[in-house]
């Protein structure tokens, strides 16, 4: 912290302040001040090469470099307290520094400044999941999925804070395509987290809603979505629908023991003779290790 303050009070920073005084006397106060502050801070910004590499491979974590960014984003959010993405990046660094309470507080402040950003909720959901507050995690993943993907994309690509972390390209179309795919994957992860939590909590109505919605939006694998829709329908005692969804899941490649077990029990409830074959298939697949286990990923999204 002392090092950053010393740098900000250097001769170069003083020149920026003098420039600000001139600009403020002839122009718009907020715009001039924001320009001066960001120009001064940019001279002391750590190299984003580390964050770019860490975003690709979390095994490259470096405590010292993470701390540099933690201090930098902290100074940025202190000097420009209306920038939600600065708080979010500070929260990101706090989390990997083991400061989950501070990370959560930073993301909550980001939400207060802008409640329509996907990763502000998603990352809070991951923190809640890691601290075993599953009810809170589900609520946060649901909030993340309420943010329209297009609106979130626009926020990311126009963010000055996220700009150094975006794919390097001179084509806006290429950038939009790359970020669009990134967000499709991110929203797909949020759907998977929400579905797994809804299954644990036996919240079948939520499970059915998100299973169908994720597939319809093209961000959730159809086999996985159909499986959860079948599981939800069985929980809601809609056995005919459950059989239909599970059959669709199997057609799309979801050939796990749980799928055949659900289908077998749904067919039993419908008093159909195929139930025995489905349950036998479930037993055989379980014996062979074909068990579906939702992946638990505690990594935050950088944006």
C-alpha positions as CSV (number, residue, x, y, z in Angstrom):
1,X,0.0,0.0,0.0
2,X,2.8,2.4,1.0
3,X,4.6,1.8,-2.3
4,X,1.5,2.6,-4.4
5,X,0.9,5.8,-2.4
6,X,4.5,6.9,-2.8
7,X,4.2,6.3,-6.6
8,X,1.0,8.3,-6.8
9,X,2.7,11.2,-5.1
10,X,5.6,11.1,-7.5
11,X,6.5,13.9,-9.8
12,X,4.6,12.4,-12.7
13,X,1.5,12.1,-10.6
14,X,1.8,15.8,-9.6
15,X,1.9,16.7,-13.2
16,X,-1.3,14.8,-13.8
17,X,-2.9,16.7,-10.9
18,X,-1.8,20.1,-12.3
19,X,-3.3,19.0,-15.7
20,X,-6.5,18.2,-13.8
21,X,-6.7,21.7,-12.3
22,X,-6.5,23.2,-15.8
23,X,-9.1,20.8,-17.2
24,X,-11.4,21.3,-14.3
25,X,-11.3,25.1,-14.8
26,X,-12.4,24.8,-18.4
27,X,-14.3,21.5,-18.7
28,X,-16.5,18.9,-17.1
29,X,-15.4,18.0,-13.5
30,X,-16.2,14.3,-13.4
31,X,-14.9,13.5,-16.8
32,X,-11.6,15.4,-16.3
33,X,-11.0,13.9,-12.9
34,X,-11.7,10.3,-14.1
35,X,-9.3,10.9,-17.0
36,X,-6.5,12.2,-14.7
37,X,-6.9,9.4,-12.1
38,X,-7.0,6.6,-14.7
39,X,-4.0,8.1,-16.5
40,X,-2.0,8.3,-13.4
41,X,-2.9,4.8,-12.2
42,X,-2.2,3.3,-15.5
43,X,1.4,4.2,-15.2
44,X,1.6,2.0,-12.0
45,X,-0.6,-0.8,-13.2
46,X,1.0,-4.3,-12.8
47,X,1.5,-6.3,-15.9
48,X,-1.7,-8.1,-16.9
49,X,0.2,-10.9,-18.3
50,X,0.0,-12.7,-15.0
51,X,-3.8,-12.4,-14.7
52,X,-4.2,-13.5,-18.3
53,X,-2.1,-16.6,-17.7
54,X,-3.8,-17.3,-14.3
55,X,-7.2,-17.0,-16.0
56,X,-6.1,-19.8,-18.5
57,X,-4.4,-21.9,-15.9
58,X,-5.2,-21.6,-12.1
59,X,-2.2,-23.6,-11.2
60,X,0.0,-20.6,-12.1
61,X,-1.2,-18.7,-9.0
62,X,1.5,-16.4,-7.6
63,X,0.8,-14.9,-4.1
64,X,3.1,-11.8,-4.7
65,X,1.6,-10.9,-8.0
66,X,-1.9,-11.5,-6.8
67,X,-1.2,-9.1,-3.9
68,X,0.0,-6.4,-6.3
69,X,-3.3,-6.5,-8.2
70,X,-5.2,-6.7,-4.9
71,X,-3.5,-3.4,-3.8
72,X,-3.9,-1.8,-7.3
73,X,-7.6,-2.5,-7.6
74,X,-8.1,-1.4,-4.0
75,X,-6.5,2.0,-4.8
76,X,-8.6,2.2,-8.0
77,X,-11.9,1.5,-6.2
78,X,-10.9,4.0,-3.5
79,X,-10.2,6.8,-6.0
80,X,-13.1,5.9,-8.3
81,X,-15.8,4.5,-6.0
82,X,-18.4,4.4,-8.8
83,X,-16.6,1.7,-10.8
84,X,-18.2,-1.7,-9.9
85,X,-15.7,-3.7,-12.0
86,X,-12.9,-2.3,-9.9
87,X,-14.5,-3.7,-6.8
88,X,-15.2,-7.0,-8.6
89,X,-11.5,-7.4,-9.5
90,X,-10.5,-6.6,-6.0
91,X,-12.9,-9.3,-4.8
92,X,-11.4,-11.7,-7.3
93,X,-7.9,-11.1,-5.9
94,X,-9.2,-11.3,-2.3
95,X,-10.7,-14.7,-2.9
96,X,-7.5,-16.2,-4.2
97,X,-5.7,-14.6,-1.3
98,X,-8.0,-16.6,1.1
99,X,-9.9,-13.6,2.2
100,X,-13.4,-14.8,1.4
101,X,-15.2,-12.4,3.6
102,X,-13.5,-9.4,2.0
103,X,-14.1,-11.0,-1.5
104,X,-17.8,-11.3,-0.7
105,X,-18.1,-7.7,0.5
106,X,-16.3,-6.4,-2.6
107,X,-18.7,-8.3,-4.9
108,X,-21.7,-7.0,-2.9
109,X,-20.5,-3.5,-3.4
110,X,-20.1,-4.2,-7.1
111,X,-23.8,-5.3,-7.2
112,X,-24.9,-2.2,-5.4
113,X,-23.3,-0.1,-8.1
114,X,-24.5,-2.3,-11.0
115,X,-27.1,-5.0,-10.3
116,X,-27.1,-6.3,-13.9
117,X,-23.7,-8.1,-14.2
118,X,-23.6,-11.9,-14.4
119,X,-20.3,-12.6,-12.7
120,X,-21.0,-10.3,-9.7
121,X,-23.7,-12.9,-8.6
122,X,-22.0,-16.0,-10.0
123,X,-18.8,-15.4,-8.1
124,X,-20.8,-14.8,-4.9
125,X,-22.6,-18.1,-5.5
126,X,-19.2,-19.9,-5.8
127,X,-18.1,-18.3,-2.5
128,X,-21.4,-19.4,-0.8
129,X,-21.0,-22.9,-2.3
130,X,-17.5,-23.1,-0.9
131,X,-18.7,-22.1,2.5
132,X,-21.5,-24.7,2.3
133,X,-24.4,-22.3,2.3
134,X,-26.2,-24.1,-0.5
135,X,-29.5,-22.2,-0.2
136,X,-27.7,-18.9,-0.6
137,X,-25.6,-20.3,-3.5
138,X,-28.7,-21.4,-5.4
139,X,-30.4,-17.9,-4.9
140,X,-27.2,-16.2,-6.2
141,X,-26.9,-18.5,-9.3
142,X,-30.6,-17.8,-10.0
143,X,-29.8,-14.1,-9.9
144,X,-26.9,-14.5,-12.2
145,X,-29.1,-16.3,-14.7
146,X,-31.6,-13.4,-14.6
147,X,-29.0,-11.1,-16.2
148,X,-29.5,-11.1,-20.0
149,X,-26.4,-12.4,-21.8
150,X,-26.4,-9.6,-24.3
151,X,-26.5,-6.9,-21.6
152,X,-23.6,-8.6,-19.7
153,X,-21.6,-8.9,-22.9
154,X,-22.0,-5.1,-23.5
155,X,-20.8,-4.3,-20.0
156,X,-17.7,-6.5,-20.3
157,X,-16.5,-5.2,-23.6
158,X,-17.0,-1.5,-22.7
159,X,-15.3,-1.9,-19.3
160,X,-12.0,0.0,-18.9
161,X,-11.1,-2.3,-16.0
162,X,-11.7,-5.5,-18.0
163,X,-10.2,-4.2,-21.3
164,X,-6.6,-5.4,-20.6
165,X,-8.0,-8.9,-19.8
166,X,-10.0,-9.3,-23.0
167,X,-8.8,-11.3,-26.1
168,X,-6.4,-9.2,-28.2
169,X,-7.9,-8.4,-31.6
170,X,-8.5,-5.4,-33.8
171,X,-11.8,-6.8,-35.0
172,X,-14.9,-6.0,-32.9
173,X,-16.7,-8.9,-34.6
174,X,-14.0,-11.3,-33.5
175,X,-14.0,-10.0,-30.0
176,X,-17.8,-10.3,-29.8
177,X,-17.7,-13.9,-31.1
178,X,-14.9,-14.8,-28.6
179,X,-16.7,-13.2,-25.6
180,X,-20.1,-14.6,-26.7
181,X,-18.7,-18.1,-26.6
182,X,-17.0,-17.3,-23.2
183,X,-20.4,-16.2,-21.8
184,X,-22.3,-19.2,-23.3
185,X,-19.8,-21.4,-21.4
186,X,-20.1,-19.3,-18.2
187,X,-23.9,-19.3,-18.3
188,X,-23.9,-23.0,-18.9
189,X,-21.8,-23.5,-15.7
190,X,-24.3,-21.4,-13.8
191,X,-27.2,-23.6,-15.0
192,X,-25.3,-26.7,-14.0
193,X,-24.6,-25.3,-10.5
194,X,-28.2,-24.2,-10.1
195,X,-29.5,-27.6,-11.3
196,X,-27.2,-29.6,-9.0
197,X,-28.2,-27.5,-6.0
198,X,-31.9,-27.7,-6.8
199,X,-31.5,-31.5,-7.0
200,X,-29.8,-31.6,-3.6
201,X,-32.6,-29.4,-2.1
202,X,-35.4,-31.3,-3.9
203,X,-36.6,-28.1,-5.5
204,X,-38.2,-29.8,-8.4
205,X,-40.0,-26.7,-9.8
206,X,-36.8,-24.7,-10.1
207,X,-35.0,-27.7,-11.5
208,X,-37.6,-28.2,-14.3
209,X,-37.6,-24.5,-15.1
210,X,-33.8,-24.2,-15.4
211,X,-33.4,-27.5,-17.2
212,X,-35.8,-26.4,-20.0
213,X,-34.6,-22.8,-20.0
214,X,-30.9,-23.7,-20.3
215,X,-31.5,-26.0,-23.3
216,X,-33.8,-23.5,-25.0
217,X,-31.2,-20.8,-24.7
218,X,-28.5,-23.1,-26.2
219,X,-26.1,-22.8,-23.2
220,X,-26.9,-26.2,-21.6
221,X,-26.1,-29.6,-23.1
222,X,-29.4,-31.1,-24.2
223,X,-28.7,-34.5,-22.7
224,X,-27.9,-33.1,-19.3
225,X,-30.8,-30.7,-19.5
226,X,-33.2,-33.5,-20.4
227,X,-31.9,-35.6,-17.6
228,X,-32.6,-32.9,-15.0
229,X,-36.0,-32.2,-16.5
230,X,-36.8,-35.9,-16.2
231,X,-35.6,-36.0,-12.6
232,X,-37.7,-32.9,-11.8
233,X,-40.8,-34.3,-13.5
234,X,-40.4,-37.5,-11.5
235,X,-40.2,-35.5,-8.3
236,X,-43.3,-33.7,-9.3
237,X,-45.0,-37.0,-10.0
238,X,-45.4,-36.2,-13.7
239,X,-44.3,-39.7,-14.7
240,X,-45.2,-39.7,-18.4
241,X,-43.2,-36.5,-18.9
242,X,-40.4,-37.9,-16.9
243,X,-40.1,-40.9,-19.2
244,X,-40.1,-38.7,-22.2
245,X,-37.4,-36.4,-20.9
246,X,-35.2,-39.3,-19.9
247,X,-35.6,-41.1,-23.2
248,X,-34.5,-37.8,-24.9
249,X,-31.5,-37.6,-22.5
250,X,-30.4,-41.1,-23.5
251,X,-30.8,-40.3,-27.2
252,X,-28.5,-37.3,-26.7
253,X,-25.8,-39.4,-25.0
254,X,-26.7,-39.2,-21.3
255,X,-26.3,-42.9,-20.7
256,X,-25.7,-43.0,-17.0
257,X,-27.2,-45.3,-14.4
258,X,-29.3,-42.6,-12.8
259,X,-31.2,-41.9,-16.0
260,X,-32.3,-45.5,-16.4
261,X,-33.2,-45.8,-12.7
262,X,-35.5,-42.7,-12.9
263,X,-37.0,-44.1,-16.1
264,X,-37.5,-47.5,-14.5
265,X,-39.3,-46.0,-11.5
266,X,-41.4,-43.7,-13.7
267,X,-42.4,-46.7,-15.8
268,X,-43.3,-48.6,-12.7
269,X,-45.6,-45.8,-11.5
270,X,-47.2,-46.0,-14.9
271,X,-47.5,-49.8,-14.6
272,X,-45.6,-50.4,-17.8
273,X,-43.6,-53.7,-18.2
274,X,-40.5,-52.0,-19.6
275,X,-39.7,-50.8,-16.1
276,X,-37.9,-54.0,-15.3
277,X,-35.5,-53.7,-18.2
278,X,-34.8,-50.1,-17.4
279,X,-34.0,-50.9,-13.8
280,X,-31.7,-53.8,-14.8
281,X,-29.9,-51.5,-17.2
282,X,-29.4,-49.0,-14.3
283,X,-27.9,-51.8,-12.1
284,X,-25.6,-52.9,-14.9
285,X,-24.4,-49.3,-15.6
286,X,-23.8,-48.6,-11.9
287,X,-21.7,-51.8,-11.6
288,X,-19.6,-50.5,-14.6
289,X,-19.1,-47.2,-12.9
290,X,-21.4,-45.2,-15.2
291,X,-22.5,-42.8,-12.4
292,X,-23.2,-39.1,-13.1
293,X,-21.5,-36.8,-10.7
294,X,-22.0,-33.1,-11.2
295,X,-18.6,-31.3,-11.2
296,X,-17.8,-29.0,-8.3
297,X,-15.7,-26.1,-9.5
298,X,-14.8,-23.4,-7.0
299,X,-13.0,-21.1,-9.5
300,X,-14.3,-17.5,-9.9
301,X,-14.9,-15.9,-13.2
302,X,-12.5,-13.0,-13.9
303,X,-15.3,-11.2,-15.7
